[in-house]
């Protein structure tokens, strides 16, 4: 077993060693706002209830209630519970609770990064499996996993910032793998799990639905997939509310478009290039003030241009960009759901969303990276041509990762 897959095992171990070094470096500096919020919400969920994290009654950090889907909260609460068990074990060993400063602070920060690091590894394994299966080449699978695992933007996002994009993207790619294997109900279940962690890939749902129809030439599997996705979602909401349909409907309307009101939120996309906003940091006097990062010079989504809100203009441009993709799907027919074209279509739609949709963060380009890795590993001309379109935003995000690392450390 080891001899057969020693390449991917060594690759993963080296990438984890590198990430461990980045995490150790990150622990020297103040945490970003999201990590500080997650700690507070985990405390609230433990002391009160999951539902209380979606209120402001018990907040100790910030003023915003929980805006993440329940799945994301469950992961954070699970890590928090594990951290408490470590404290109890130390107390059992004779170390008084609260007496160790490293356990009280940095340890929880470290533990909160572990699910993201595991998500990176999971994505690399999926790439290894898919590429090896369809190229009949283990080296191609290793190449795909390697260029993803050692992507500077991916490492920065998961190891330094501790963001959880790798988790929902891992679940999403499990859905892609299930779809390729013609297990459409399982694909729907995994995509639903991804959306329970984060909404960032919700625009891919129509592609999965129509792809299921193209692959089966029947709407019955589509209906079954929808039923499975809804069932998984409602089951995931039950720990928060015993009225999952109404609770999720209201939550979805409030949060699906994102938290920040800006047309672009730290994303090097079309809107950033046009408006070139500035970024300011709060005074380094305490954790809350230092985390006060503001955008100056970017329009709000509610700002009206020629009678239409800016956010609506951005959405319309995204739809216009996707029209050729939709036409291509119709013309390609069943060929559109083969692994090669499916990953190409998804990468184009994900890139279009990053470039055009409002309220985009830089990390919302994360889904493009594993899909690109699949394309690069196949080394076919269509992917080499497509890669030219991605070069500028990919390099931009890698540059952004390095710049933000330096700025973050300087605070």
N, C-alpha and C positions, 0 to 999 in steps of 0.2 A: 504493500500500500504506500509506504513512505517512498520507496524507490521509484514507484510509478509516478507519484505526484510531488517529488521532492522539490521540483522547480517552483511550484506555486507556494509550497510551504515555506521555503527559504525566502521567497519574495514577500510573503505576508509578514514573516518574522522581522525582516529588515525594515519594512515599512512601519511596523509597530515600534521598533526600536527608535526610528527617526521621530515618530509621533510622540513617543515618551519624552524625548529630549525637548521637543517643542512645548509639550504640556508643562514640563518642569520649568522652562523659561517663562511661560505665560503666568505661572503661579506667583512670580515675583511682582507682578503688576496688579493694579486694580482690576476688578471684574467689569465686564460690560453690563449694560443695563439689564439685558435679558437674563443673565445668570442671577443677578441680584433679585429680580422679580421671581424667578423660578424657585429660589430658596424660600422666599416669603410665601409663595403659593403652596409649596410643599408643606411648610409649617402649618398653614391654615387648614389644608386638607387633613393633616394628621390630627390636629387638635379639635377640628370641628367636622367638616364634611366636604366632599368634592364640590358640592353645589355652592358652598360658601366662598370658594375661590372666584366665582363669577360675580361676587358682590364686593363692595368696598368696606364692609363693616369691620373687618379684622386686619386691614392692610397696615403693615409697618414700614413698607418701602414703596414710594411712589404713590400715584393717585389713580392708576388704571386697574380695573379688575381684570381677571383672567380673560384673555381673548383667544387662547389656543383651543383647538378641539379637544374633547375629553381624552383621546388616546395619548396625546402629548402630556397631559397632566398625569395620567396613570404611570407613564415612564418616569417622570420626575419624582412622583410620590414613591415609586418603587425604589429608586435610588436613595431617597431620603430615609425610607424605612431601613434599608441596608446600612446606611450610615449610623442610624440609631442603634442597630444591633451591634455594630462594632464598638460603640460607646458602652453598651451594656456588657459586652465581653470583656472590655478593659476594666470596667468596674468590678466584674467578677474576679478578675486577676489581681485586684487590689489597688488599681489606679482610680482615684476619686473622679467622678463625673465632673467635667468642666475644668479639670486641672491641667490639661494638655492643650496649649494654644493651637498646635498644628491640627489636632483632631477637631477642635472646635470650629476652625475656619477653613484652611486650605484643603483638608481631606475631603470635605463635601464638594468643594469646587472641582477637585480631581475626579471624584466619583461621577459627577454630573457629565463629565466628558466621555466616560467609558462607553455608553450606548452609541455615541456618535462615531467613536473609533471602530466599534464593532460593525456599525453600519457601513463604513468604508470597506472593511474587510469582506462583508457579505456581498457588496456590489462587485468587488473584484472577483469573488468566487463565481458569481452569476456570469460575469463577462467571460471568465475562463471556461465555464461549462458551455455557454452558447457558442462562442467563437470556435472552440475545439470541436464541437459537434458538427458545425456546418462548414468548417474549412478542412476538417480531417487533419488538422495540424496542431500539435500541442504547443509548438513555438508561437503560433499565432495567438493561441489562448493566453500564453504567458505575456506576450507583447501587449495585448489588450488590457490585461490586469495591471501590468506594470506602468503603462502610460497613464492609467487612471490613478493608481495608488501614489505615484510620485508627482502628480500634478500639484504645483505649488498652491494654487487656489483651493484645491480640495483639502490639502494638509492644513492650510491656514484656517479654513472655515471650521473644520472639525476639531483639530488639536489646539489651535491657539484661541479661537473665539468660542469654541465649545458649542457651536450651533448644531441643531439636530436635523439639518436637511438630509444628511446621509440616511437617517432612519426612514423617513417617508419615501425617499427615493429607492431605498433597498426594498421596501414593501411593494412599491410601484413596479420595480424590475422583476420581482417575483411574479407579479401579474403579467408582465410581458412574457416571461418564460412560460407561464401556464398557458397563455394565449398561443404561443408558438407550438406548444404541445397539444393544442386543440382542446384544452380543458377550460372552456369558456366560463363556466360557473366559478371555478377556482380563480380565474383571472379577475372576475368581478369582485370576488371576496377580497383578494389582495389589494386591488385598487381602492376598495372601500376602506380597508385598514389604513392604507396610505393617507387617504383624506381624513381619517379620524385622528391622524397625527398632525397633519398640516394640509391646508387647502391649495398649496402652490402648484399642484398638477391637475386641478379640476378641469382645465380647458381641454385635457386629453380625453375626457369621458366620451364625447361624441364620436371620436375616432374608434374607440374600443367598441362602442355599440354598433356603428355601421360596419366595422371590420368583422364583427361576429356574424352579421347578416351576410356579408360578402363570402365569408368562409363556409357558411352552412346553407345559404340560399333559403333561409327560413327565418321568420320573425319569432318563432317559438323559443329558440335558444337566447335570443335577445331579451325576451320577456322574462325567462328564467334567470338570466344574469342580473336584470334589474331587481327582481325579487330577492335574489341572494344578496345583492349589494345593500338594499334597503334593510333587510333582516340583520345583516352584520352591523350596519350603522346603528340601528335601534338597540341592538343588544349592547353595543359599546356605550350608548348613552344612558342605559338603565342605572348604572351606579350613581349617576348625577341626578336623574329625575325619573320618577315612576310614570311620568307622562312624556315619553321620549319623542313622540311625533311633534307635539306642540312646542316642547322645549327646543328641539333641534331646529325646527322651522324658524322660530324667533331668533335663535342664536345665529343661524346661517345668514339671515337677512342683515343682521347687525355687523357680522365679521367677515363675510366672504370676500369683500373688496379690500381688506387690509386695514391696518390701524392708522398709519400716517396719512394726512390729507394732501400730501404733495404729489405732483404729477410724476416726479421721479424721486425715489428715496434711496440715495447713495448707489444708484445703478448707473454704470457707464453705458447708457443706451442712447437712442436717438434724442430723447428729450434732454438728457444731460449735455449732449453735444450742442444742441440748439441754445439752451438757456445758460449753460456753464455756471451752475450755482456754486457758492462757497460753503465751507463747513466750519463751524465754530464749536469750541469745547468750553465747558464750564470750568470754574476755578477748582483747583485741586485741594480743596479744604476738607471735603468729606466725600464718601462714596456716591451719595446722591448728586451732589453738585458737580463732581467730576464727570459723572455720566450724562450730564446735560449736553447732548450733542445736537446741534441745530443746523438746518439747511437754510441758507440765505440766497434768495434769487431764483428759486424754482416756483412756478405757479402752483396754486391749489387746484385740485380736481374740480372744485365747484366754480372756479373762475369761468366766466362766460366769454366765449369767442364767437362773434357773428351769430349770436342767439343760441349757441349750443355750449354746454359745459365742457371744459377742457378734458375731463375724464372721459366723456362720451366721444370726443374727437379721437382720443387715443385708442379707445376700444374699436371705433370704426376703422382706423388705420390697420389695426391688428386683423380685423375681419377681412379687409381688402387684401392684405398680404396672404391670408390663408385661402382665398378663393382659388388661385392657381393650384394649390395643394389639393383642394376638394375636387377640382376638375380632373387633376391627375389620378386621384383615387377612382373616380367614376370611369375614366378611360382604361385604367389598368385592370379593373375588375378584380378577380381573385388573386392576381399577382401582387396586389397591394398589401396582402396580409402575409406574404413570405417574409422570413426574418430580415432579409436584406432591405426590402422596401419599407417594411414596417418600422424598423429602426431609423431609416432615413426620414420617413414622414414625421415620426415623433420628434426627431431632432430638429427638423425645420419648424414645426409648430412651437416647440419649446423655445427655440431661438427667437421666433417672431414674437412670442409672448414677452420675452425679456426685453426685446428692442422697442416694443410699441405699447404694451399695456400700462396703465397708470399704477402708481404706488409700488413700483418694482424696487426691490433691494438688490444689491450686487450678488448676494448668495442665491437669488432665484434663477441664476444661470446654471446652478449646480446640475440640474437634470441633463443638460446638454453634454456634459463631460463623459459620462459612461456611454451615452449613445454615440458620441464621436469616437470613443475608444473602440467600439465595435466596428465602426466604419473604417478607421485607420488600419485595424488589424486585417481587414479583408483586402486592403490595398488595391481596390478596384478603381477604375478611372472615375466613376461617378462620385465616389467618396473623395478622391483627391481633388476633384473640381469643387465639390461642396466645401472642402476644408478651407479653401481660399476665402469663402464668405465668413467663416468663423474666426479667421486668424486675428483680426483686429479686436473683436470683443473678448476673445480668449486671452490674448496678450494683455489687453486692458485690465481684465480681472486679476491676472497674475501680478501685474504691476501694482494694481490697487492693493492686493494682499501684502506686498512688500512695503508699500508706502504706509498703509494703515498700521502695520507691525511697528514701524519706526515711530510713527506719531503716537501710537498707543503706549509704547514703552517710554516715551518722553514725558508722559503726563505725571 
